[in-house]
Amino acid sequence: MVKSILWKYDSELGYAYFCPSCKKFLCSHEEKCKCGQEIDYSDPVQYKGKVKWS
């Protein structure tokens, strides 16, 4: 199932994007995260929780 990408504001990067399933930082426009989640970039959702930067 495809899920919308999550975004969170970062003081150094501006908008940073994360996988909606594992909350890992995504630095390129990947169609799938390494965890296997398919990602939809058309409607990003703001996220305020904890994320994984690496």
Secondary structure, 3 states (H helix, E strand, C coil): CCEEEEEEEECCCEEEEECCCCCEEECCCCCECCCCCEEEEEEEEECCCCCECC
